[in-house]
């Protein structure tokens, strides 16, 4: 596909997605995304987006949150190995 922002060609890649919320750090590895080769913009399919949201929601509940001012440990999750057939 073409990048919505700069018009360059995107390429399908497995990426690591990082989220920070306060002192909580989440990383999801092996996420399939279309990545713009020029500006780096990432595009996810609706299915991937949905799974990502479910994953980070679950990780948030289980991640250890440290006291304010202290950096929490990075919580890492493998997108490919994650089970999304809950509910
Ligand atoms: Zn671009």
PDB file of the backbone (N, CA, C, O) and the ligand in Angstrom, with CONECT records:
HET     ZN  A 101       1
ATOM      1  N   UNK A   1       0.834  -1.209   0.000  1.00  0.00           N
ATOM      2  CA  UNK A   1       0.000   0.000   0.000  1.00  0.00           C
ATOM      3  C   UNK A   1       0.867   1.258   0.000  1.00  0.00           C
ATOM      4  O   UNK A   1       2.080   1.193   0.200  1.00  0.00           O
ATOM      5  N   UNK A   2       0.217   2.409  -0.230  1.00  0.00           N
ATOM      6  CA  UNK A   2       0.944   3.684  -0.200  1.00  0.00           C
ATOM      7  C   UNK A   2       0.724   4.396   1.127  1.00  0.00           C
ATOM      8  O   UNK A   2      -0.366   4.355   1.699  1.00  0.00           O
ATOM      9  N   UNK A   3       1.774   5.045   1.603  1.00  0.00           N
ATOM     10  CA  UNK A   3       1.697   5.765   2.874  1.00  0.00           C
ATOM     11  C   UNK A   3       0.713   6.927   2.756  1.00  0.00           C
ATOM     12  O   UNK A   3       0.740   7.695   1.795  1.00  0.00           O
ATOM     13  N   UNK A   4      -0.147   7.031   3.751  1.00  0.00           N
ATOM     14  CA  UNK A   4      -1.163   8.075   3.786  1.00  0.00           C
ATOM     15  C   UNK A   4      -0.527   9.462   3.938  1.00  0.00           C
ATOM     16  O   UNK A   4      -1.081  10.459   3.474  1.00  0.00           O
ATOM     17  N   UNK A   5       0.627   9.518   4.585  1.00  0.00           N
ATOM     18  CA  UNK A   5       1.251  10.810   4.891  1.00  0.00           C
ATOM     19  C   UNK A   5       2.203  11.307   3.794  1.00  0.00           C
ATOM     20  O   UNK A   5       2.140  12.469   3.393  1.00  0.00           O
ATOM     21  N   UNK A   6       3.085  10.419   3.312  1.00  0.00           N
ATOM     22  CA  UNK A   6       4.096  10.900   2.373  1.00  0.00           C
ATOM     23  C   UNK A   6       3.986  10.261   0.986  1.00  0.00           C
ATOM     24  O   UNK A   6       4.680  10.674   0.057  1.00  0.00           O
ATOM     25  N   UNK A   7       3.117   9.254   0.843  1.00  0.00           N
ATOM     26  CA  UNK A   7       2.903   8.659  -0.466  1.00  0.00           C
ATOM     27  C   UNK A   7       3.916   7.616  -0.887  1.00  0.00           C
ATOM     28  O   UNK A   7       3.809   7.052  -1.975  1.00  0.00           O
ATOM     29  N   UNK A   8       4.909   7.348  -0.032  1.00  0.00           N
ATOM     30  CA  UNK A   8       5.914   6.334  -0.339  1.00  0.00           C
ATOM     31  C   UNK A   8       5.326   4.941  -0.150  1.00  0.00           C
ATOM     32  O   UNK A   8       4.255   4.783   0.436  1.00  0.00           O
ATOM     33  N   UNK A   9       6.032   3.938  -0.650  1.00  0.00           N
ATOM     34  CA  UNK A   9       5.555   2.565  -0.562  1.00  0.00           C
ATOM     35  C   UNK A   9       5.783   1.991   0.833  1.00  0.00           C
ATOM     36  O   UNK A   9       6.835   2.209   1.433  1.00  0.00           O
ATOM     37  N   UNK A  10       4.801   1.261   1.346  1.00  0.00           N
ATOM     38  CA  UNK A  10       4.972   0.598   2.636  1.00  0.00           C
ATOM     39  C   UNK A  10       5.375  -0.852   2.407  1.00  0.00           C
ATOM     40  O   UNK A  10       5.181  -1.407   1.326  1.00  0.00           O
ATOM     41  N   UNK A  11       5.935  -1.445   3.444  1.00  0.00           N
ATOM     42  CA  UNK A  11       6.409  -2.818   3.358  1.00  0.00           C
ATOM     43  C   UNK A  11       5.939  -3.580   4.585  1.00  0.00           C
ATOM     44  O   UNK A  11       5.999  -3.065   5.701  1.00  0.00           O
ATOM     45  N   UNK A  12       5.468  -4.815   4.381  1.00  0.00           N
ATOM     46  CA  UNK A  12       5.000  -5.604   5.505  1.00  0.00           C
ATOM     47  C   UNK A  12       6.180  -6.105   6.324  1.00  0.00           C
ATOM     48  O   UNK A  12       7.092  -6.746   5.801  1.00  0.00           O
ATOM     49  N   UNK A  13       6.147  -5.800   7.626  1.00  0.00           N
ATOM     50  CA  UNK A  13       7.245  -6.171   8.514  1.00  0.00           C
ATOM     51  C   UNK A  13       6.720  -6.607   9.862  1.00  0.00           C
ATOM     52  O   UNK A  13       5.588  -6.295  10.231  1.00  0.00           O
ATOM     53  N   UNK A  14       7.546  -7.331  10.595  1.00  0.00           N
ATOM     54  CA  UNK A  14       7.230  -7.640  11.981  1.00  0.00           C
ATOM     55  C   UNK A  14       7.958  -6.621  12.838  1.00  0.00           C
ATOM     56  O   UNK A  14       9.180  -6.490  12.758  1.00  0.00           O
ATOM     57  N   UNK A  15       7.207  -5.901  13.656  1.00  0.00           N
ATOM     58  CA  UNK A  15       7.796  -4.832  14.455  1.00  0.00           C
ATOM     59  C   UNK A  15       7.555  -5.060  15.944  1.00  0.00           C
ATOM     60  O   UNK A  15       6.777  -5.931  16.334  1.00  0.00           O
ATOM     61  N   UNK A  16       8.225  -4.277  16.756  1.00  0.00           N
ATOM     62  CA  UNK A  16       7.977  -4.270  18.195  1.00  0.00           C
ATOM     63  C   UNK A  16       7.266  -2.980  18.543  1.00  0.00           C
ATOM     64  O   UNK A  16       7.769  -1.888  18.275  1.00  0.00           O
ATOM     65  N   UNK A  17       6.100  -3.110  19.138  1.00  0.00           N
ATOM     66  CA  UNK A  17       5.305  -1.960  19.495  1.00  0.00           C
ATOM     67  C   UNK A  17       5.533  -1.611  20.957  1.00  0.00           C
ATOM     68  O   UNK A  17       5.461  -2.486  21.820  1.00  0.00           O
ATOM     69  N   UNK A  18       5.808  -0.347  21.244  1.00  0.00           N
ATOM     70  CA  UNK A  18       6.074   0.079  22.610  1.00  0.00           C
ATOM     71  C   UNK A  18       4.985   1.018  23.113  1.00  0.00           C
ATOM     72  O   UNK A  18       4.552   1.924  22.402  1.00  0.00           O
ATOM     73  N   UNK A  19       4.557   0.793  24.330  1.00  0.00           N
ATOM     74  CA  UNK A  19       3.567   1.658  24.957  1.00  0.00           C
ATOM     75  C   UNK A  19       4.102   2.125  26.293  1.00  0.00           C
ATOM     76  O   UNK A  19       4.686   1.333  27.032  1.00  0.00           O
ATOM     77  N   UNK A  20       3.919   3.377  26.613  1.00  0.00           N
ATOM     78  CA  UNK A  20       4.251   3.859  27.945  1.00  0.00           C
ATOM     79  C   UNK A  20       3.042   4.561  28.531  1.00  0.00           C
ATOM     80  O   UNK A  20       2.395   5.377  27.876  1.00  0.00           O
ATOM     81  N   UNK A  21       2.757   4.232  29.753  1.00  0.00           N
ATOM     82  CA  UNK A  21       1.639   4.855  30.476  1.00  0.00           C
ATOM     83  C   UNK A  21       2.119   5.132  31.875  1.00  0.00           C
ATOM     84  O   UNK A  21       2.247   4.210  32.680  1.00  0.00           O
ATOM     85  N   UNK A  22       2.388   6.385  32.183  1.00  0.00           N
ATOM     86  CA  UNK A  22       2.941   6.701  33.489  1.00  0.00           C
ATOM     87  C   UNK A  22       4.288   6.024  33.613  1.00  0.00           C
ATOM     88  O   UNK A  22       5.178   6.274  32.801  1.00  0.00           O
ATOM     89  N   UNK A  23       4.460   5.169  34.614  1.00  0.00           N
ATOM     90  CA  UNK A  23       5.730   4.463  34.752  1.00  0.00           C
ATOM     91  C   UNK A  23       5.587   3.001  34.342  1.00  0.00           C
ATOM     92  O   UNK A  23       6.359   2.138  34.760  1.00  0.00           O
ATOM     93  N   UNK A  24       4.581   2.749  33.514  1.00  0.00           N
ATOM     94  CA  UNK A  24       4.344   1.396  33.017  1.00  0.00           C
ATOM     95  C   UNK A  24       4.854   1.283  31.586  1.00  0.00           C
ATOM     96  O   UNK A  24       4.524   2.107  30.733  1.00  0.00           O
ATOM     97  N   UNK A  25       5.651   0.271  31.332  1.00  0.00           N
ATOM     98  CA  UNK A  25       6.222   0.080  30.001  1.00  0.00           C
ATOM     99  C   UNK A  25       5.796  -1.263  29.417  1.00  0.00           C
ATOM    100  O   UNK A  25       6.057  -2.317  29.996  1.00  0.00           O
ATOM    101  N   UNK A  26       5.148  -1.207  28.282  1.00  0.00           N
ATOM    102  CA  UNK A  26       4.695  -2.430  27.625  1.00  0.00           C
ATOM    103  C   UNK A  26       5.351  -2.553  26.255  1.00  0.00           C
ATOM    104  O   UNK A  26       5.468  -1.568  25.527  1.00  0.00           O
ATOM    105  N   UNK A  27       5.774  -3.753  25.909  1.00  0.00           N
ATOM    106  CA  UNK A  27       6.330  -3.997  24.584  1.00  0.00           C
ATOM    107  C   UNK A  27       5.663  -5.230  23.989  1.00  0.00           C
ATOM    108  O   UNK A  27       5.588  -6.275  24.635  1.00  0.00           O
ATOM    109  N   UNK A  28       5.182  -5.106  22.763  1.00  0.00           N
ATOM    110  CA  UNK A  28       4.598  -6.252  22.066  1.00  0.00           C
ATOM    111  C   UNK A  28       5.488  -6.559  20.869  1.00  0.00           C
ATOM    112  O   UNK A  28       5.665  -5.728  19.978  1.00  0.00           O
ATOM    113  N   UNK A  29       6.047  -7.768  20.865  1.00  0.00           N
ATOM    114  CA  UNK A  29       6.967  -8.158  19.797  1.00  0.00           C
ATOM    115  C   UNK A  29       6.253  -8.900  18.679  1.00  0.00           C
ATOM    116  O   UNK A  29       5.177  -9.465  18.873  1.00  0.00           O
ATOM    117  N   UNK A  30       6.876  -8.886  17.497  1.00  0.00           N
ATOM    118  CA  UNK A  30       6.380  -9.623  16.325  1.00  0.00           C
ATOM    119  C   UNK A  30       4.983  -9.207  15.887  1.00  0.00           C
ATOM    120  O   UNK A  30       4.138 -10.051  15.590  1.00  0.00           O
ATOM    121  N   UNK A  31       4.749  -7.903  15.852  1.00  0.00           N
ATOM    122  CA  UNK A  31       3.465  -7.390  15.387  1.00  0.00           C
ATOM    123  C   UNK A  31       3.545  -7.164  13.877  1.00  0.00           C
ATOM    124  O   UNK A  31       4.408  -6.421  13.411  1.00  0.00           O
ATOM    125  N   UNK A  32       2.648  -7.801  13.103  1.00  0.00           N
ATOM    126  CA  UNK A  32       2.670  -7.569  11.658  1.00  0.00           C
ATOM    127  C   UNK A  32       2.089  -6.198  11.324  1.00  0.00           C
ATOM    128  O   UNK A  32       0.968  -5.879  11.721  1.00  0.00           O
ATOM    129  N   UNK A  33       2.851  -5.398  10.600  1.00  0.00           N
ATOM    130  CA  UNK A  33       2.393  -4.059  10.249  1.00  0.00           C
ATOM    131  C   UNK A  33       2.954  -3.665   8.884  1.00  0.00           C
ATOM    132  O   UNK A  33       3.990  -4.171   8.455  1.00  0.00           O
ATOM    133  N   UNK A  34       2.252  -2.755   8.212  1.00  0.00           N
ATOM    134  CA  UNK A  34       2.785  -2.150   6.996  1.00  0.00           C
ATOM    135  C   UNK A  34       3.572  -0.926   7.425  1.00  0.00           C
ATOM    136  O   UNK A  34       3.013  -0.004   8.018  1.00  0.00           O
ATOM    137  N   UNK A  35       4.862  -0.909   7.132  1.00  0.00           N
ATOM    138  CA  UNK A  35       5.717   0.186   7.579  1.00  0.00           C
ATOM    139  C   UNK A  35       6.168   1.016   6.385  1.00  0.00           C
ATOM    140  O   UNK A  35       6.691   0.471   5.413  1.00  0.00           O
ATOM    141  N   UNK A  36       5.969   2.330   6.450  1.00  0.00           N
ATOM    142  CA  UNK A  36       6.412   3.224   5.387  1.00  0.00           C
ATOM    143  C   UNK A  36       7.931   3.252   5.364  1.00  0.00           C
ATOM    144  O   UNK A  36       8.577   3.464   6.390  1.00  0.00           O
ATOM    145  N   UNK A  37       8.495   3.037   4.180  1.00  0.00           N
ATOM    146  CA  UNK A  37       9.941   2.975   4.061  1.00  0.00           C
ATOM    147  C   UNK A  37      10.579   4.358   4.083  1.00  0.00           C
ATOM    148  O   UNK A  37      11.799   4.481   4.183  1.00  0.00           O
ATOM    149  N   UNK A  38       9.760   5.391   3.992  1.00  0.00           N
ATOM    150  CA  UNK A  38      10.296   6.747   3.984  1.00  0.00           C
ATOM    151  C   UNK A  38      10.145   7.446   5.330  1.00  0.00           C
ATOM    152  O   UNK A  38      11.123   7.953   5.879  1.00  0.00           O
ATOM    153  N   UNK A  39       8.913   7.476   5.871  1.00  0.00           N
ATOM    154  CA  UNK A  39       8.693   8.247   7.107  1.00  0.00           C
ATOM    155  C   UNK A  39       8.523   7.361   8.336  1.00  0.00           C
ATOM    156  O   UNK A  39       8.507   7.862   9.460  1.00  0.00           O
ATOM    157  N   UNK A  40       8.395   6.041   8.135  1.00  0.00           N
ATOM    158  CA  UNK A  40       8.323   5.138   9.277  1.00  0.00           C
ATOM    159  C   UNK A  40       6.936   4.965   9.861  1.00  0.00           C
ATOM    160  O   UNK A  40       6.774   4.280  10.871  1.00  0.00           O
ATOM    161  N   UNK A  41       5.931   5.573   9.247  1.00  0.00           N
ATOM    162  CA  UNK A  41       4.563   5.430   9.736  1.00  0.00           C
ATOM    163  C   UNK A  41       4.141   3.957   9.668  1.00  0.00           C
ATOM    164  O   UNK A  41       4.472   3.245   8.720  1.00  0.00           O
ATOM    165  N   UNK A  42       3.404   3.518  10.697  1.00  0.00           N
ATOM    166  CA  UNK A  42       2.980   2.115  10.748  1.00  0.00           C
ATOM    167  C   UNK A  42       1.483   1.994  10.533  1.00  0.00           C
ATOM    168  O   UNK A  42       0.702   2.802  11.037  1.00  0.00           O
ATOM    169  N   UNK A  43       1.096   0.986   9.787  1.00  0.00           N
ATOM    170  CA  UNK A  43      -0.320   0.723   9.534  1.00  0.00           C
ATOM    171  C   UNK A  43      -0.659  -0.697   9.950  1.00  0.00           C
ATOM    172  O   UNK A  43       0.016  -1.654   9.572  1.00  0.00           O
ATOM    173  N   UNK A  44      -1.727  -0.814  10.741  1.00  0.00           N
ATOM    174  CA  UNK A  44      -2.155  -2.132  11.203  1.00  0.00           C
ATOM    175  C   UNK A  44      -3.488  -2.496  10.562  1.00  0.00           C
ATOM    176  O   UNK A  44      -4.322  -1.630  10.299  1.00  0.00           O
ATOM    177  N   UNK A  45      -3.675  -3.773  10.318  1.00  0.00           N
ATOM    178  CA  UNK A  45      -4.968  -4.235   9.833  1.00  0.00           C
ATOM    179  C   UNK A  45      -5.940  -4.198  11.009  1.00  0.00           C
ATOM    180  O   UNK A  45      -5.511  -4.230  12.163  1.00  0.00           O
ATOM    181  N   UNK A  46      -7.250  -4.130  10.730  1.00  0.00           N
ATOM    182  CA  UNK A  46      -8.238  -4.083  11.826  1.00  0.00           C
ATOM    183  C   UNK A  46      -8.106  -5.264  12.778  1.00  0.00           C
ATOM    184  O   UNK A  46      -8.310  -5.122  13.984  1.00  0.00           O
ATOM    185  N   UNK A  47      -7.761  -6.440  12.231  1.00  0.00           N
ATOM    186  CA  UNK A  47      -7.608  -7.631  13.073  1.00  0.00           C
ATOM    187  C   UNK A  47      -6.425  -7.474  14.021  1.00  0.00           C
ATOM    188  O   UNK A  47      -6.517  -7.814  15.200  1.00  0.00           O
ATOM    189  N   UNK A  48      -5.309  -6.953  13.497  1.00  0.00           N
ATOM    190  CA  UNK A  48      -4.107  -6.750  14.309  1.00  0.00           C
ATOM    191  C   UNK A  48      -4.376  -5.708  15.385  1.00  0.00           C
ATOM    192  O   UNK A  48      -3.985  -5.875  16.540  1.00  0.00           O
ATOM    193  N   UNK A  49      -5.047  -4.634  14.991  1.00  0.00           N
ATOM    194  CA  UNK A  49      -5.402  -3.547  15.912  1.00  0.00           C
ATOM    195  C   UNK A  49      -6.214  -4.087  17.093  1.00  0.00           C
ATOM    196  O   UNK A  49      -5.959  -3.760  18.252  1.00  0.00           O
ATOM    197  N   UNK A  50      -7.186  -4.912  16.762  1.00  0.00           N
ATOM    198  CA  UNK A  50      -8.075  -5.482  17.762  1.00  0.00           C
ATOM    199  C   UNK A  50      -7.299  -6.364  18.740  1.00  0.00           C
ATOM    200  O   UNK A  50      -7.498  -6.307  19.953  1.00  0.00           O
ATOM    201  N   UNK A  51      -6.411  -7.178  18.173  1.00  0.00           N
ATOM    202  CA  UNK A  51      -5.615  -8.081  19.002  1.00  0.00           C
ATOM    203  C   UNK A  51      -4.647  -7.292  19.888  1.00  0.00           C
ATOM    204  O   UNK A  51      -4.431  -7.638  21.049  1.00  0.00           O
ATOM    205  N   UNK A  52      -4.071  -6.232  19.325  1.00  0.00           N
ATOM    206  CA  UNK A  52      -3.146  -5.378  20.072  1.00  0.00           C
ATOM    207  C   UNK A  52      -3.836  -4.753  21.281  1.00  0.00           C
ATOM    208  O   UNK A  52      -3.283  -4.720  22.380  1.00  0.00           O
ATOM    209  N   UNK A  53      -5.047  -4.261  21.058  1.00  0.00           N
ATOM    210  CA  UNK A  53      -5.806  -3.625  22.133  1.00  0.00           C
ATOM    211  C   UNK A  53      -6.109  -4.618  23.241  1.00  0.00           C
ATOM    212  O   UNK A  53      -5.978  -4.306  24.425  1.00  0.00           O
ATOM    213  N   UNK A  54      -6.521  -5.834  22.840  1.00  0.00           N
ATOM    214  CA  UNK A  54      -6.828  -6.874  23.818  1.00  0.00           C
ATOM    215  C   UNK A  54      -5.576  -7.265  24.593  1.00  0.00           C
ATOM    216  O   UNK A  54      -5.625  -7.483  25.803  1.00  0.00           O
ATOM    217  N   UNK A  55      -4.458  -7.350  23.884  1.00  0.00           N
ATOM    218  CA  UNK A  55      -3.187  -7.725  24.505  1.00  0.00           C
ATOM    219  C   UNK A  55      -2.727  -6.705  25.533  1.00  0.00           C
ATOM    220  O   UNK A  55      -2.390  -7.056  26.664  1.00  0.00           O
ATOM    221  N   UNK A  56      -2.716  -5.439  25.131  1.00  0.00           N
ATOM    222  CA  UNK A  56      -2.214  -4.404  26.037  1.00  0.00           C
ATOM    223  C   UNK A  56      -3.138  -4.247  27.239  1.00  0.00           C
ATOM    224  O   UNK A  56      -2.690  -3.922  28.339  1.00  0.00           O
ATOM    225  N   UNK A  57      -4.429  -4.481  27.021  1.00  0.00           N
ATOM    226  CA  UNK A  57      -5.395  -4.428  28.116  1.00  0.00           C
ATOM    227  C   UNK A  57      -5.056  -5.489  29.165  1.00  0.00           C
ATOM    228  O   UNK A  57      -5.043  -5.211  30.364  1.00  0.00           O
ATOM    229  N   UNK A  58      -4.782  -6.706  28.695  1.00  0.00           N
ATOM    230  CA  UNK A  58      -4.431  -7.806  29.583  1.00  0.00           C
ATOM    231  C   UNK A  58      -3.103  -7.580  30.269  1.00  0.00           C
ATOM    232  O   UNK A  58      -2.935  -7.914  31.442  1.00  0.00           O
ATOM    233  N   UNK A  59      -2.139  -7.001  29.522  1.00  0.00           N
ATOM    234  CA  UNK A  59      -0.810  -6.756  30.080  1.00  0.00           C
ATOM    235  C   UNK A  59      -0.872  -5.700  31.169  1.00  0.00           C
ATOM    236  O   UNK A  59      -0.171  -5.794  32.177  1.00  0.00           O
ATOM    237  N   UNK A  60      -1.708  -4.702  30.964  1.00  0.00           N
ATOM    238  CA  UNK A  60      -1.871  -3.620  31.923  1.00  0.00           C
ATOM    239  C   UNK A  60      -2.306  -4.161  33.284  1.00  0.00           C
ATOM    240  O   UNK A  60      -1.859  -3.701  34.335  1.00  0.00           O
ATOM    241  N   UNK A  61      -3.190  -5.148  33.226  1.00  0.00           N
ATOM    242  CA  UNK A  61      -3.712  -5.729  34.459  1.00  0.00           C
ATOM    243  C   UNK A  61      -2.651  -6.527  35.197  1.00  0.00           C
ATOM    244  O   UNK A  61      -2.656  -6.593  36.426  1.00  0.00           O
ATOM    245  N   UNK A  62      -1.737  -7.132  34.442  1.00  0.00           N
ATOM    246  CA  UNK A  62      -0.762  -8.017  35.068  1.00  0.00           C
ATOM    247  C   UNK A  62       0.595  -7.355  35.335  1.00  0.00           C
ATOM    248  O   UNK A  62       1.405  -7.862  36.112  1.00  0.00           O
ATOM    249  N   UNK A  63       0.825  -6.227  34.683  1.00  0.00           N
ATOM    250  CA  UNK A  63       2.125  -5.579  34.838  1.00  0.00           C
ATOM    251  C   UNK A  63       2.302  -5.039  36.254  1.00  0.00           C
ATOM    252  O   UNK A  63       1.361  -4.544  36.875  1.00  0.00           O
ATOM    253  N   UNK A  64       3.527  -5.149  36.741  1.00  0.00           N
ATOM    254  CA  UNK A  64       3.827  -4.609  38.060  1.00  0.00           C
ATOM    255  C   UNK A  64       4.061  -3.111  37.940  1.00  0.00           C
ATOM    256  O   UNK A  64       4.949  -2.673  37.208  1.00  0.00           O
ATOM    257  N   UNK A  65       3.278  -2.340  38.647  1.00  0.00           N
ATOM    258  CA  UNK A  65       3.425  -0.891  38.598  1.00  0.00           C
ATOM    259  C   UNK A  65       4.214  -0.429  39.812  1.00  0.00           C
ATOM    260  O   UNK A  65       3.811  -0.644  40.955  1.00  0.00           O
ATOM    261  N   UNK A  66       5.321   0.195  39.547  1.00  0.00           N
ATOM    262  CA  UNK A  66       6.183   0.652  40.634  1.00  0.00           C
ATOM    263  C   UNK A  66       5.666   1.941  41.238  1.00  0.00           C
ATOM    264  O   UNK A  66       4.711   2.526  40.728  1.00  0.00           O
ATOM    265  N   UNK A  67       6.290   2.393  42.324  1.00  0.00           N
ATOM    266  CA  UNK A  67       5.892   3.658  42.948  1.00  0.00           C
ATOM    267  C   UNK A  67       6.219   4.831  42.024  1.00  0.00           C
ATOM    268  O   UNK A  67       7.091   4.707  41.164  1.00  0.00           O
ATOM    269  N   UNK A  68       5.535   5.965  42.184  1.00  0.00           N
ATOM    270  CA  UNK A  68       5.786   7.116  41.312  1.00  0.00           C
ATOM    271  C   UNK A  68       7.254   7.534  41.351  1.00  0.00           C
ATOM    272  O   UNK A  68       7.885   7.510  42.408  1.00  0.00           O
ATOM    273  N   UNK A  69       7.783   7.911  40.214  1.00  0.00           N
ATOM    274  CA  UNK A  69       9.169   8.362  40.157  1.00  0.00           C
ATOM    275  C   UNK A  69      10.143   7.241  39.882  1.00  0.00           C
ATOM    276  O   UNK A  69      11.301   7.483  39.543  1.00  0.00           O
ATOM    277  N   UNK A  70       9.676   6.008  40.028  1.00  0.00           N
ATOM    278  CA  UNK A  70      10.552   4.871  39.766  1.00  0.00           C
ATOM    279  C   UNK A  70      10.084   4.198  38.477  1.00  0.00           C
ATOM    280  O   UNK A  70       8.889   4.019  38.244  1.00  0.00           O
ATOM    281  N   UNK A  71      11.048   3.837  37.661  1.00  0.00           N
ATOM    282  CA  UNK A  71      10.705   3.188  36.402  1.00  0.00           C
ATOM    283  C   UNK A  71      10.298   1.737  36.636  1.00  0.00           C
ATOM    284  O   UNK A  71      11.017   0.969  37.276  1.00  0.00           O
ATOM    285  N   UNK A  72       9.148   1.385  36.114  1.00  0.00           N
ATOM    286  CA  UNK A  72       8.697   0.003  36.238  1.00  0.00           C
ATOM    287  C   UNK A  72       9.443  -0.872  35.238  1.00  0.00           C
ATOM    288  O   UNK A  72      10.001  -0.381  34.258  1.00  0.00           O
ATOM    289  N   UNK A  73       9.442  -2.148  35.495  1.00  0.00           N
ATOM    290  CA  UNK A  73      10.076  -3.082  34.567  1.00  0.00           C
ATOM    291  C   UNK A  73       9.285  -3.122  33.268  1.00  0.00           C
ATOM    292  O   UNK A  73       8.075  -2.897  33.249  1.00  0.00           O
ATOM    293  N   UNK A  74       9.984  -3.408  32.200  1.00  0.00           N
ATOM    294  CA  UNK A  74       9.347  -3.536  30.907  1.00  0.00           C
ATOM    295  C   UNK A  74       8.611  -4.874  30.838  1.00  0.00           C
ATOM    296  O   UNK A  74       9.185  -5.930  31.106  1.00  0.00           O
ATOM    297  N   UNK A  75       7.339  -4.809  30.477  1.00  0.00           N
ATOM    298  CA  UNK A  75       6.562  -6.023  30.294  1.00  0.00           C
ATOM    299  C   UNK A  75       6.535  -6.367  28.813  1.00  0.00           C
ATOM    300  O   UNK A  75       6.063  -5.577  27.995  1.00  0.00           O
ATOM    301  N   UNK A  76       7.040  -7.545  28.469  1.00  0.00           N
ATOM    302  CA  UNK A  76       7.147  -7.926  27.063  1.00  0.00           C
ATOM    303  C   UNK A  76       6.165  -9.047  26.735  1.00  0.00           C
ATOM    304  O   UNK A  76       5.973  -9.974  27.521  1.00  0.00           O
ATOM    305  N   UNK A  77       5.556  -8.944  25.572  1.00  0.00           N
ATOM    306  CA  UNK A  77       4.586  -9.921  25.130  1.00  0.00           C
ATOM    307  C   UNK A  77       4.847 -10.262  23.661  1.00  0.00           C
ATOM    308  O   UNK A  77       5.189  -9.382  22.870  1.00  0.00           O
ATOM    309  N   UNK A  78       4.687 -11.525  23.300  1.00  0.00           N
ATOM    310  CA  UNK A  78       4.880 -11.932  21.913  1.00  0.00           C
ATOM    311  C   UNK A  78       3.530 -11.986  21.217  1.00  0.00           C
ATOM    312  O   UNK A  78       2.665 -12.787  21.570  1.00  0.00           O
ATOM    313  N   UNK A  79       3.364 -11.127  20.229  1.00  0.00           N
ATOM    314  CA  UNK A  79       2.096 -11.030  19.513  1.00  0.00           C
ATOM    315  C   UNK A  79       1.724 -12.354  18.859  1.00  0.00           C
ATOM    316  O   UNK A  79       0.570 -12.781  18.915  1.00  0.00           O
ATOM    317  N   UNK A  80       2.703 -12.998  18.241  1.00  0.00           N
ATOM    318  CA  UNK A  80       2.458 -14.218  17.489  1.00  0.00           C
ATOM    319  C   UNK A  80       2.036 -15.366  18.401  1.00  0.00           C
ATOM    320  O   UNK A  80       1.252 -16.226  17.999  1.00  0.00           O
ATOM    321  N   UNK A  81       2.558 -15.379  19.637  1.00  0.00           N
ATOM    322  CA  UNK A  81       2.286 -16.489  20.549  1.00  0.00           C
ATOM    323  C   UNK A  81       1.098 -16.206  21.453  1.00  0.00           C
ATOM    324  O   UNK A  81       0.644 -17.092  22.176  1.00  0.00           O
ATOM    325  N   UNK A  82       0.594 -14.987  21.418  1.00  0.00           N
ATOM    326  CA  UNK A  82      -0.479 -14.602  22.332  1.00  0.00           C
ATOM    327  C   UNK A  82      -1.804 -15.254  21.956  1.00  0.00           C
ATOM    328  O   UNK A  82      -2.131 -15.422  20.781  1.00  0.00           O
ATOM    329  N   UNK A  83      -2.532 -15.606  22.967  1.00  0.00           N
ATOM    330  CA  UNK A  83      -3.838 -16.221  22.764  1.00  0.00           C
ATOM    331  C   UNK A  83      -4.923 -15.152  22.813  1.00  0.00           C
ATOM    332  O   UNK A  83      -5.102 -14.484  23.832  1.00  0.00           O
ATOM    333  N   UNK A  84      -5.636 -14.998  21.720  1.00  0.00           N
ATOM    334  CA  UNK A  84      -6.681 -13.968  21.681  1.00  0.00           C
ATOM    335  C   UNK A  84      -8.069 -14.582  21.623  1.00  0.00           C
ATOM    336  O   UNK A  84      -9.061 -13.890  21.396  1.00  0.00           O
ATOM    337  N   UNK A  85      -8.124 -15.890  21.834  1.00  0.00           N
ATOM    338  CA  UNK A  85      -9.425 -16.542  21.733  1.00  0.00           C
ATOM    339  C   UNK A  85     -10.128 -16.623  23.078  1.00  0.00           C
ATOM    340  O   UNK A  85     -10.866 -17.566  23.362  1.00  0.00           O
ATOM    341  N   UNK A  86      -9.879 -15.616  23.893  1.00  0.00           N
ATOM    342  CA  UNK A  86     -10.616 -15.511  25.145  1.00  0.00           C
ATOM    343  C   UNK A  86     -11.913 -14.763  24.862  1.00  0.00           C
ATOM    344  O   UNK A  86     -12.059 -14.203  23.776  1.00  0.00           O
ATOM    345  N   UNK A  87     -12.813 -14.735  25.751  1.00  0.00           N
ATOM    346  CA  UNK A  87     -14.164 -14.157  25.626  1.00  0.00           C
ATOM    347  C   UNK A  87     -15.024 -15.014  24.703  1.00  0.00           C
ATOM    348  O   UNK A  87     -16.190 -14.693  24.472  1.00  0.00           O
TER     349      UNK A  87
HETATM  350 ZN    ZN A 101       5.342   7.700   4.786  1.00  0.00          ZN
END
